[in-house]
Amino acid sequence: GDPALGGTPVLACEGTWSWDPASGFLPGTLPRPSLRAESGSVIALGRPGALWCQGTLEAQECRLHREGIPEPLDRAMPLEPGNKADFPITMSMSSYHTGQYWCVYQTPLGLSQPSEPLTLVLTGMFPAPSLSAQPSPVVASGGNVSLSCGSHRVGTAHLLKEGGAGPLHSPEARFSRGAGVWQATFLLGPVDSTHGGIYRCYRADTNYPHVWSLPSDSLELQPSLSALPASLLLLGQTLTLRCHCEPSCDRYALTRPEGDTSPQHLAGQPSPDFLLGPVSGSHGGRYRCYGGRQGPYAWSAPSNPLDVLVAGMYRKPSLQAQPGPSVPWGAMVALRCGSQEAMDTFLLHREGSGAPPQHLRVPGQEIAAQSMFTLGPVTSAHRGTYRCYGAHSTNPYLWSWPSDPLQVEVSGEDPSSRLSGEHGSPRPHRLSSPQEALRVSRSLPWSPPH
């Protein structure tokens, strides 16, 4: 059973060592037994609980101890096979049964060392907290994610991963004025295959650390979808859409909004890579992927959306710089994208930039033959090769051929650097990025050629 779902716990004390007079062990130094909960040590209110202790083959008796009680809580003879001793704790879990337990076993040589302590926790005593992921539960390998456990009461938060080894403890929750709740944050990352899965969080009062709330709603770290080599490609090229699933999934499925994306209709494939191409206009669109585990219907939540953009559907526009492509530092430059066809969307892209292309949508129902993008005040960050495209808003995934490349050069140097050198002290300044400095100045109406 899953401890986060309140399964019945069974604790066990295990070992397979047998005594040899030549081994050097003395009474009191026998190997530790092991104490474990077969169904988990996090137990829902009212559920039964039983503990197991298993020693060596020479064990004659197992004794169960609990913190705060000097004498053994119970004694039991080991059962064959496996030399396990069964300790039924309760038929109805309550706060009385919480705390640390450990066991020892008796042999003709004396008592063993105590087992590692095991903590029994009760859940279901308070309302459930909330659990959210920032910036998103969609996390690529190597990325970072914060899981926030929120409650209207102060306390300590505990995060459990389904099938994980144990709870992840956080510091005391802090009040978030923006959210209006007490929040505790768990930082995960860089994310790898060990982080993927389903999480729940609990709240506990500081004075009663082993008495927890109901579990939050489950939150699953979702797969992510990426395009190799890029999501913008020309007609006839090929690309690979890769579904990243942590931990590794058994099957992968790729969907588009216009298709049937309900999980029960996903067939999937064993490979995370989906090859598209040679591409045509039918490949343009928004894609998501799913990861599957443990059967045909155990699909994950959908990944982040990924837009595949196909260029080459319309004639290429022209791109010109006004007054010219060589611009003094701090000046403004206008990039004019002109089309021979009626368009209502224009796009400007700088090669090598990780940012998406800048979009200009012609306002209202108008269509245009050209649009102006204004860059500036320019800095060294604006240097580079630019291309523009035209598109129709009715199908934003299909673009024209790219314009011929336009190289923008920035001459001179940063005036702030020159002044700081003259006066011997730096002047604080802020350089706007190309995205921050990009503005649309105007769009000119289109009229059909005569």
C-alpha positions as CSV (number, residue, x, y, z in Angstrom):
1,G,0.0,0.0,0.0
2,D,1.0,3.6,-0.5
3,P,1.8,5.4,2.8
4,A,0.5,8.7,1.4
5,L,-2.9,7.0,0.9
6,G,-3.0,5.6,4.4
7,G,-2.1,2.0,3.9
8,T,-1.9,-0.5,6.8
9,P,1.6,-0.4,8.2
10,V,3.6,-3.6,9.0
11,L,6.9,-3.1,10.7
12,A,9.6,-5.7,10.4
13,C,12.9,-6.4,12.1
14,E,15.2,-8.3,9.7
15,G,18.7,-10.0,9.7
16,T,20.4,-13.2,8.5
17,W,23.5,-13.3,10.6
18,S,24.3,-16.5,12.6
19,W,26.8,-16.5,15.4
20,D,30.3,-18.1,15.0
21,P,32.6,-18.3,18.1
22,A,35.5,-17.4,15.8
23,S,33.8,-14.3,14.5
24,G,34.9,-12.0,17.3
25,F,31.4,-10.8,18.2
26,L,30.7,-10.6,21.9
27,P,27.4,-10.5,23.8
28,G,25.8,-7.1,23.3
29,T,27.5,-6.5,19.9
30,L,25.1,-8.7,17.9
31,P,24.1,-7.2,14.6
32,R,21.1,-4.9,14.6
33,P,17.7,-6.1,13.7
34,S,15.8,-4.1,11.1
35,L,12.4,-2.5,11.7
36,R,10.2,-1.7,8.7
37,A,6.6,-0.9,7.8
38,E,5.6,-3.0,4.9
39,S,2.7,-0.7,4.1
40,G,4.2,2.5,5.4
41,S,4.7,4.3,8.6
42,V,2.4,7.2,7.7
43,I,-1.0,5.9,8.8
44,A,-4.5,7.4,8.3
45,L,-6.7,8.0,11.3
46,G,-8.7,4.9,12.3
47,R,-6.6,2.5,10.2
48,P,-5.0,-0.6,11.8
49,G,-1.3,-0.9,12.4
50,A,1.0,-3.9,13.0
51,L,4.8,-3.9,13.6
52,W,7.2,-6.7,12.6
53,C,10.6,-7.4,14.1
54,Q,13.1,-9.9,12.6
55,G,16.4,-11.0,14.1
56,T,19.0,-13.6,13.4
57,L,18.5,-17.4,13.2
58,E,19.5,-17.6,16.9
59,A,16.9,-15.0,18.0
60,Q,14.7,-16.5,20.8
61,E,12.6,-13.4,21.4
62,C,12.0,-10.0,20.0
63,R,11.2,-7.0,22.1
64,L,9.5,-3.8,21.0
65,H,10.3,-0.5,22.6
66,R,8.7,2.9,22.3
67,E,10.1,6.3,23.2
68,G,9.1,7.6,26.6
69,I,8.4,4.1,28.0
70,P,11.4,2.5,29.9
71,E,10.1,-1.1,29.8
72,P,9.5,-3.1,26.5
73,L,6.2,-2.3,25.0
74,D,5.7,-5.9,24.0
75,R,7.5,-9.3,23.6
76,A,7.0,-11.9,20.9
77,M,8.5,-15.1,19.8
78,P,10.0,-15.1,16.3
79,L,7.9,-16.9,13.7
80,E,9.2,-19.4,11.2
81,P,10.3,-19.0,8.4
82,G,12.3,-15.7,8.5
83,N,12.4,-15.3,12.3
84,K,9.9,-12.4,12.3
85,A,8.0,-11.3,15.4
86,D,4.6,-9.8,14.9
87,F,3.5,-6.8,17.1
88,P,-0.1,-5.7,16.4
89,I,-0.1,-2.1,17.6
90,T,-3.7,-1.1,17.1
91,M,-6.8,-1.8,15.2
92,S,-7.6,2.0,15.0
93,M,-4.7,4.4,14.7
94,S,-4.8,7.5,16.9
95,S,-2.4,10.1,18.2
96,Y,-1.6,7.8,21.2
97,H,0.2,5.4,18.9
98,T,2.5,7.9,17.2
99,G,6.2,8.3,18.0
100,Q,9.5,6.4,17.6
101,Y,9.7,2.6,17.9
102,W,12.7,0.3,17.9
103,C,13.2,-3.4,18.6
104,V,15.9,-5.8,19.9
105,Y,16.2,-9.6,19.9
106,Q,17.4,-12.0,22.6
107,T,19.9,-14.8,21.8
108,P,21.8,-17.3,24.1
109,L,24.6,-14.7,24.0
110,G,22.4,-11.8,25.2
111,L,20.6,-8.9,23.7
112,S,21.3,-7.5,20.3
113,Q,22.0,-3.9,19.5
114,P,18.7,-1.9,19.0
115,S,17.3,-1.5,15.5
116,E,17.3,1.9,13.8
117,P,14.3,3.9,15.1
118,L,11.1,4.0,13.1
119,T,8.6,6.9,13.5
120,L,4.9,6.2,13.2
121,V,2.9,9.2,12.0
122,L,-0.9,9.8,12.1
123,T,-2.6,11.7,9.3
124,G,-6.1,13.1,8.9
125,M,-6.3,15.3,12.0
126,F,-6.5,18.7,10.2
127,P,-7.8,20.0,6.9
128,A,-5.6,19.4,3.9
129,P,-3.1,22.0,2.8
130,S,-2.6,23.0,-0.9
131,L,0.4,22.0,-3.0
132,S,1.6,23.9,-6.1
133,A,4.7,24.0,-8.3
134,Q,6.6,27.1,-9.4
135,P,7.2,28.0,-12.2
136,S,5.4,24.9,-13.4
137,P,5.1,21.2,-12.8
138,V,6.5,20.7,-16.3
139,V,10.3,20.4,-15.6
140,A,13.0,19.4,-18.0
141,S,16.1,17.4,-16.9
142,G,18.5,19.8,-15.2
143,G,15.9,22.3,-14.4
144,N,14.7,23.5,-11.0
145,V,11.2,23.6,-9.4
146,S,9.8,24.8,-6.1
147,L,6.9,23.0,-4.5
148,S,4.9,25.2,-2.1
149,C,2.7,23.7,0.6
150,G,0.2,26.3,1.8
151,S,-2.2,26.3,4.8
152,H,-4.3,28.8,6.7
153,R,-2.6,27.7,9.9
154,V,1.0,28.0,10.9
155,G,3.0,24.8,11.4
156,T,5.6,22.5,9.8
157,A,5.1,21.1,6.3
158,H,6.1,17.6,5.2
159,L,6.4,16.5,1.5
160,L,6.0,12.9,0.5
161,K,6.7,11.4,-2.9
162,E,4.6,8.4,-3.8
163,G,6.8,5.3,-3.5
164,G,9.6,7.4,-2.0
165,A,11.8,6.5,1.0
166,G,10.4,9.0,3.4
167,P,9.1,12.5,4.0
168,L,11.1,15.6,3.1
169,H,10.9,18.0,6.0
170,S,10.9,21.8,5.6
171,P,11.4,24.6,8.0
172,E,8.5,26.4,9.6
173,A,6.0,27.8,7.2
174,R,6.2,31.5,6.6
175,F,3.2,33.8,6.0
176,S,2.8,34.9,2.4
177,R,1.0,38.2,2.2
178,G,0.4,37.8,-1.5
179,A,-1.2,34.4,-1.2
180,G,-2.8,35.1,2.2
181,V,-1.6,31.7,3.6
182,W,1.3,30.2,5.5
183,Q,3.7,28.6,3.0
184,A,6.6,26.2,3.2
185,T,8.8,25.8,0.1
186,F,10.7,22.7,-1.0
187,L,13.4,23.3,-3.7
188,L,14.0,20.4,-6.1
189,G,16.8,20.4,-8.6
190,P,18.7,20.1,-10.7
191,V,15.9,17.7,-11.6
192,D,16.9,14.1,-12.8
193,S,15.1,10.8,-13.0
194,T,14.9,10.5,-9.2
195,H,12.6,13.5,-8.9
196,G,9.8,12.5,-11.3
197,G,6.6,11.2,-9.8
198,I,3.5,12.2,-7.6
199,Y,3.9,14.3,-4.5
200,R,1.6,15.2,-1.6
201,C,2.2,17.5,1.4
202,Y,0.9,17.6,4.9
203,R,0.8,20.1,7.7
204,A,1.7,19.4,11.4
205,D,1.5,21.6,14.5
206,T,5.0,22.4,15.9
207,N,4.1,20.9,19.3
208,Y,2.8,17.7,17.8
209,P,5.2,16.7,15.1
210,H,3.9,13.2,14.5
211,V,0.2,14.3,14.1
212,W,-0.4,15.5,10.5
213,S,-3.2,16.9,8.4
214,L,-5.1,15.2,5.6
215,P,-2.9,15.0,2.5
216,S,-3.0,17.7,-0.1
217,D,-4.2,17.0,-3.6
218,S,-1.6,15.1,-5.5
219,L,0.8,16.9,-7.8
220,E,2.7,15.2,-10.6
221,L,5.9,16.5,-12.1
222,Q,5.0,16.4,-15.7
223,P,6.9,15.6,-18.9
224,S,8.4,18.3,-21.1
225,L,8.5,18.5,-24.9
226,S,11.4,19.9,-26.9
227,A,12.3,20.3,-30.6
228,L,15.6,19.2,-32.2
229,P,17.2,21.1,-33.8
230,A,14.5,23.9,-33.6
231,S,10.8,24.3,-33.8
232,L,11.0,26.7,-36.7
233,L,11.9,25.0,-40.0
234,L,11.5,25.3,-43.7
235,L,9.3,23.2,-46.0
236,G,10.9,19.9,-46.6
237,Q,13.1,19.8,-43.6
238,T,12.8,17.3,-40.7
239,L,12.8,17.7,-37.0
240,T,12.5,15.5,-33.9
241,L,10.1,16.2,-31.0
242,R,11.5,14.6,-27.9
243,C,9.3,13.9,-24.8
244,H,11.3,14.1,-21.6
245,C,9.7,12.0,-18.8
246,E,11.2,11.7,-15.3
247,P,11.5,9.0,-14.2
248,S,11.7,7.2,-17.6
249,C,8.4,6.2,-18.9
250,D,7.5,2.9,-20.7
251,R,5.5,4.6,-23.5
252,Y,5.2,8.0,-25.1
253,A,2.4,9.7,-27.0
254,L,2.3,12.9,-29.1
255,T,-0.9,14.9,-29.6
256,R,-2.2,18.0,-31.3
257,P,-5.4,19.9,-30.1
258,E,-7.3,19.0,-33.3
259,G,-6.9,15.3,-32.5
260,D,-8.4,13.2,-29.8
261,T,-6.2,13.8,-26.8
262,S,-8.1,11.9,-24.1
263,P,-5.7,9.5,-22.4
264,Q,-7.7,6.3,-23.1
265,H,-7.3,6.9,-26.9
266,L,-3.5,7.3,-26.8
267,A,-1.6,4.4,-28.3
268,G,1.9,5.6,-27.7
269,Q,5.3,4.2,-28.7
270,P,8.3,2.9,-26.7
271,S,10.7,5.7,-28.0
272,P,10.5,9.3,-26.6
273,D,11.5,10.7,-30.1
274,F,8.9,11.6,-32.7
275,L,10.3,12.3,-36.2
276,L,8.4,14.8,-38.3
277,G,9.2,15.4,-41.9
278,P,9.8,16.1,-44.6
279,V,7.4,18.8,-43.2
280,S,4.5,20.4,-45.1
281,G,1.9,22.8,-44.0
282,S,0.0,20.1,-42.3
283,H,2.8,19.7,-39.7
284,G,2.4,23.2,-38.3
285,G,0.6,23.4,-35.0
286,R,0.8,23.1,-31.3
287,Y,1.9,19.8,-29.8
288,R,2.0,18.1,-26.4
289,C,3.3,14.8,-25.2
290,Y,2.3,12.3,-22.5
291,G,4.4,9.7,-20.7
292,G,2.9,6.3,-19.8
293,R,3.7,3.8,-17.1
294,Q,2.3,0.5,-15.8
295,G,-0.4,-0.2,-18.3
296,P,-2.2,1.4,-21.3
297,Y,-4.2,3.9,-19.3
298,A,-1.6,5.1,-16.8
299,W,-0.8,8.3,-18.7
300,S,0.8,11.4,-17.1
301,A,-0.5,14.9,-17.3
302,P,0.2,16.6,-20.6
303,S,3.5,18.3,-21.2
304,N,4.1,22.0,-22.0
305,P,2.7,23.0,-25.4
306,L,5.3,23.3,-28.2
307,D,4.5,25.3,-31.4
308,V,6.0,23.8,-34.6
309,L,6.3,26.6,-37.1
310,V,6.6,25.9,-40.9
311,A,8.2,28.6,-43.0
312,G,8.0,28.7,-46.8
313,M,4.3,28.8,-47.3
314,Y,4.2,32.3,-48.9
315,R,6.6,34.5,-50.9
316,K,9.4,36.0,-49.0
317,P,9.2,39.6,-47.8
318,S,11.9,42.2,-48.0
319,L,13.8,43.6,-45.0
320,Q,15.5,47.0,-45.0
321,A,17.0,49.2,-42.3
322,Q,16.2,52.9,-42.2
323,P,18.3,55.1,-42.3
324,G,20.8,52.2,-42.7
325,P,22.1,49.0,-41.1
326,S,25.1,50.7,-39.4
327,V,23.8,52.5,-36.3
328,P,25.7,54.6,-33.8
329,W,25.5,53.5,-30.2
330,G,22.3,54.8,-28.5
331,A,20.6,55.7,-31.7
332,M,17.3,54.3,-33.1
333,V,16.9,52.2,-36.2
334,A,13.7,51.1,-38.1
335,L,13.6,47.7,-39.8
336,R,11.0,47.7,-42.6
337,C,9.4,44.3,-43.5
338,G,7.6,44.6,-46.8
339,S,5.4,41.9,-48.4
340,Q,4.1,41.4,-51.8
341,E,1.0,39.6,-50.3
342,A,-1.7,40.8,-48.0
343,M,-0.6,39.9,-44.4
344,D,-2.0,40.7,-41.0
345,T,1.0,39.4,-38.9
346,F,4.7,40.2,-39.3
347,L,7.6,38.6,-37.4
348,L,11.2,39.7,-36.8
349,H,13.8,37.3,-35.7
350,R,17.5,37.7,-34.8
351,E,19.6,34.6,-35.7
352,G,21.1,32.9,-32.7
353,S,18.7,34.6,-30.2
354,G,17.1,32.3,-27.7
355,A,14.1,34.6,-27.6
356,P,11.0,33.9,-29.8
357,P,10.5,36.1,-32.9
358,Q,8.8,39.4,-32.3
359,H,5.2,39.5,-33.5
360,L,3.4,42.4,-34.9
361,R,-0.3,41.9,-35.4
362,V,-2.0,44.6,-37.6
363,P,-4.8,46.1,-35.6
364,G,-8.5,45.3,-36.3
365,Q,-9.4,43.7,-39.6
366,E,-6.8,45.5,-41.6
367,I,-4.2,43.9,-43.7
368,A,-0.8,45.5,-44.6
369,A,1.9,45.3,-47.2
370,Q,4.6,46.3,-44.8
371,S,5.4,47.0,-41.1
372,M,8.1,48.9,-39.2
373,F,9.9,47.5,-36.2
374,T,11.9,50.0,-34.2
375,L,15.0,49.0,-32.3
376,G,16.8,51.2,-29.8
377,P,18.4,52.9,-28.2
378,V,20.8,50.3,-29.7
379,T,23.6,48.7,-27.8
380,S,26.1,45.9,-28.6
381,A,23.3,43.4,-27.8
382,H,21.4,44.5,-30.9
383,R,24.3,43.5,-33.3
384,G,23.4,40.5,-35.4
385,T,21.6,39.1,-38.5
386,Y,17.9,39.7,-38.7
387,R,15.2,38.1,-40.9
388,C,11.5,38.9,-41.1
389,Y,8.5,36.8,-42.0
390,G,4.8,37.3,-42.9
391,A,1.9,35.2,-41.7
392,H,-1.9,35.1,-41.4
393,S,-3.5,35.2,-38.0
394,T,-6.0,32.5,-39.1
395,N,-3.1,30.0,-39.2
396,P,-0.3,31.4,-37.1
397,Y,1.9,28.3,-37.5
398,L,2.4,28.8,-41.3
399,W,4.9,31.5,-42.2
400,S,6.3,32.9,-45.4
401,W,9.8,32.2,-46.7
402,P,12.3,34.2,-44.6
403,S,13.5,37.5,-46.0
404,D,17.1,37.9,-47.1
405,P,19.4,38.4,-44.1
406,L,20.1,41.9,-42.9
407,Q,23.2,42.5,-40.8
408,V,22.8,45.2,-38.2
409,E,26.1,46.8,-37.0
410,V,26.4,49.0,-33.9
411,S,29.3,51.5,-34.2
412,G,31.0,53.4,-31.4
413,E,31.2,52.4,-27.7
414,D,29.1,52.7,-24.6
415,P,29.3,56.4,-23.5
416,S,29.0,55.3,-19.9
417,S,32.2,53.3,-20.2
418,R,34.0,56.3,-21.6
419,L,32.8,58.6,-18.9
420,S,33.7,56.1,-16.2
421,G,37.2,55.9,-17.6
422,E,37.5,59.7,-17.6
423,H,36.3,60.2,-14.0
424,G,37.8,57.1,-12.5
425,S,34.5,55.8,-11.1
426,P,31.8,53.7,-12.8
427,R,28.5,55.3,-13.7
428,P,25.5,53.0,-13.1
429,H,23.6,52.4,-16.2
430,R,21.1,49.9,-17.6
431,L,21.2,48.5,-21.1
432,S,17.9,47.5,-22.6
433,S,17.8,44.1,-24.3
434,P,16.7,43.9,-28.0
435,Q,13.4,42.6,-26.8
436,E,12.8,45.5,-24.4
437,A,13.9,48.0,-27.0
438,L,11.8,46.6,-29.9
439,R,8.8,48.7,-30.7
440,V,6.4,48.7,-33.6
441,S,6.1,52.1,-35.2
442,R,3.5,51.7,-37.9
443,S,1.9,49.4,-40.4
444,L,1.0,50.6,-43.9
445,P,-2.3,49.5,-45.5
446,W,-2.1,47.0,-48.4
447,S,-3.6,47.5,-51.7
448,P,-3.7,45.0,-54.6
449,P,-1.2,45.7,-57.4
450,H,-2.5,47.3,-60.5
